[in-house]
Amino acid sequence: MCARLRPLMALLEGELCVCDLAVVAQLSESAASHALRLLRAHRVVSVRRAGRIAYYRLDDAHVRMLLDLAVAHTVLGRPAG
């Protein structure tokens, strides 16, 4: 799976901080932070701060719907024909 898609797929499960997202998405913390900065700039994710920790979550219903569809298609596979 592409490195830009992994953070989004990880956020389908809910809120994650940068360090947890990096582990789940198999990225360095720096790469995860950079990806989140870009996604936030495009209003795909939103942030909630709790002290010094920032928690990110998907903020775009259309992106969530497309990711859910992509997951469903990969699980079900393609129909024959």
C-alpha positions as CSV (number, residue, x, y, z in Angstrom):
1,M,0.0,0.0,0.0
2,C,1.2,3.5,-0.8
3,A,2.8,5.5,2.0
4,R,0.3,8.4,1.4
5,L,-2.7,6.0,1.8
6,R,-1.6,4.2,4.9
7,P,-2.2,7.1,7.3
8,L,-5.7,7.6,5.9
9,M,-6.5,3.9,6.3
10,A,-5.2,4.0,9.9
11,L,-7.4,6.9,10.7
12,L,-10.5,4.9,9.5
13,E,-10.3,3.2,12.9
14,G,-10.6,6.5,14.8
15,E,-8.4,9.2,16.4
16,L,-4.6,8.6,16.6
17,C,-1.7,10.7,17.7
18,V,1.4,11.1,15.5
19,C,3.4,8.4,17.3
20,D,0.6,5.8,17.2
21,L,-0.2,6.7,13.5
22,A,3.5,6.2,12.6
23,V,3.5,2.7,14.1
24,V,0.2,1.6,12.6
25,A,1.0,3.1,9.1
26,Q,4.6,1.8,9.2
27,L,6.1,5.2,8.8
28,S,8.7,7.3,10.6
29,E,7.2,9.9,13.0
30,S,8.6,12.6,10.7
31,A,6.9,11.1,7.6
32,A,3.6,10.6,9.5
33,S,3.8,14.2,10.8
34,H,4.5,15.5,7.3
35,A,1.6,13.5,5.8
36,L,-0.8,14.8,8.5
37,R,0.3,18.4,7.9
38,L,-0.6,18.0,4.2
39,L,-3.9,16.3,4.9
40,R,-4.8,19.0,7.5
41,A,-4.0,21.7,5.0
42,H,-6.4,20.1,2.5
43,R,-9.0,19.7,5.3
44,V,-9.0,15.9,5.1
45,V,-8.1,15.5,8.7
46,S,-8.8,17.6,11.8
47,V,-6.8,17.9,15.0
48,R,-7.7,17.8,18.7
49,R,-5.1,18.8,21.2
50,A,-4.8,17.3,24.7
51,G,-1.9,19.1,26.4
52,R,1.1,18.6,24.2
53,I,-0.4,15.7,22.3
54,A,-2.3,16.2,19.0
55,Y,-4.9,13.6,18.0
56,Y,-5.9,13.4,14.4
57,R,-9.1,12.1,12.8
58,L,-10.7,12.0,9.4
59,D,-12.7,15.2,8.9
60,D,-14.0,14.7,5.4
61,A,-17.1,12.4,4.9
62,H,-16.4,11.9,1.2
63,V,-12.9,10.7,1.9
64,R,-14.2,8.3,4.5
65,M,-16.8,7.0,2.1
66,L,-14.2,6.5,-0.6
67,L,-11.8,4.7,1.7
68,D,-14.7,2.5,3.0
69,L,-15.6,1.6,-0.6
70,A,-11.9,0.8,-1.4
71,V,-11.7,-1.5,1.6
72,A,-14.9,-3.2,0.6
73,H,-13.8,-3.8,-2.9
74,T,-10.4,-5.2,-1.8
75,V,-12.1,-7.6,0.6
76,L,-14.8,-8.7,-1.8
77,G,-12.6,-8.8,-4.8
78,R,-13.6,-8.2,-8.4
79,P,-16.6,-10.0,-9.9
80,A,-15.8,-12.4,-12.7
81,G,-16.8,-11.4,-16.2
